[in-house]
C-alpha cells in the first residue's frame, strides 16, 4: 500500500528487505544525502525494517540519527529539533502486528504532501537513487531525547500544580506500543494515579491496535474496577486516543477531538481544521464560539497543511487524532490526554457530563474489500447516482440535511471505507448499509 500515509505492507510477504533498502535509497536521494531522523514503534519486525532502511539511507550518503523506540509524534518532533532534512518513522500505526510501514516526513516534521510523495516515488520507480562511495558513508548516531522533548512540550499545556492537587485516577491502555513509557511518565509527573494495562515495550499486541470499542473491552473493565475518572486507549504509535468515561463506557475517538476543540476554543477562538470524515459535532462546537471549520481530504498532512495556512488553533481527525500547533503539527495522543484532563480540571465535570453537553450524533463505519484498480469506476458511479450534495475531493462525500456518508479508498489498506453520520444510530446504520451495498454491487460488476 503506497499513499499519503506512506508505504505499508505485510512483513514476510510484500514488505521485503529489498523494497525497504530501495525506499531508503530513494528517500536519501530526495533529501539530497542530508540528515535523517529514524524512529520506530515496538513491533517485533522493527529491527529488521530499521536496518534495511539504514542500509538504503547510508548508501545514499545520509547522516542518520536513530531516536530509538518512540511514538510517531515524538520522533517527528525530533526532526525539527535536530535540524534534520527529513525523517522516517517505522510504524504501521493501527494496522495488525503482521504489518509494518515507513512514514516519510519533511524537514519541519510534517508528513510529505502528495506532490512530495510523488517526487519520492518517481525516484524510487526510476531507479536513479544516489549511491555514494566508501569515503562518504557515515556512522549512525543515536539520540534518546525524543520522549523527554515531547513530554516537556506537552507539560506546558497544563496546570501541573493544580493537576497534582486533583489527583485524577486514570486507566491507560497503550497496546504495548511505543507511547507506553511516555504516557505513564506524564501521569506520574502531573500526579495522576494510573492503572495501566498493555503498557510494556515487548511488541506483543494483546489486542488489535486500533482503539475502537470492540478492541478495548478490557480497559472498560479496568476503569470500573479501579474507580478511574477516565480511561485512555492509544494505538501502537501513540498518535490516536480514545476516551472511556468514569462509568466504564466507551465514549470514543470522535469525542477526543471534540473535547479538545471545545477546551481550546473556550480560551482561544480561531479556525479549526479537520477532514471530511470527522463528525459534525466539531462544526457545532466551533459554531458555539463563532469559529470556522476547514474540511480537508483524509490524511494528517492535509489537515496539518490547512492548519498552517489558516493559522488554525486546533485540528485533527475523528479517529482520535488531536493536533495542537503549540506542540507540533501532527496527531498526538499525549497532547490529547493532557488537554482532556485539563478540560476536566477546569470545568470540574466528569467525562459523562462533558459528553452529555455535546451535540448528539451517531456514526457507522463499514468497509468493503476492493483493489485499487477497481476504486475509480466505483466512486464515479456513486458520485453520479448517490444523491445529496457531492464533494469529490477525497472519494465521494454526500451531504444530506440530516446526515452524511463518505465513501473513499483507504490510505492504509486495500479497502473502501463507508462512513456515515446521522442523528440516530438507526439512521446512520441505514445510510452506511445503503452505500456499502451499492459499493459491493459495483465492485462485483467491475470483476
Secondary structure, DSSP 8 states (H G I E B T S, - for coil): -EETTEEEEEBTTTB-HHHHHHHHHHHHHHTTT-EEEEEE-S-TTHHHHHHHHHHHHHHTT-EEEEEEE--HHHHHHHHHHTT-SEEEEE--TTS-TTEEEEEEE-TTS-B--HHHHHHHHHHHHHT------GGG----EE---HHHHHHHHHHTTS-HHHHHHH--EEEEE-TT-TTHHHHHHHHHHTT-EEEEES--SS---SS-SS--GGG-HHHHHHHHHTT-SEEEEE-TTSS-EEEE-TTS-EEESHHHHHHHHHHHHHHS---EEEETTS-THHHHHHHHTT--EEEE-SSHHHHHHHHHHHT-SEEEETTTEEE-TTT-SS--HHHHHHHHHHHHHHHT--HHHHHHTS---EEEEEEEE--HHHHHHHHHHHHHHS-SEEE-SSSEEEEETTEEEEEEE-SSSSEEEEEEEESSHHHHHHHHHHHHHHHHHHHHHT-
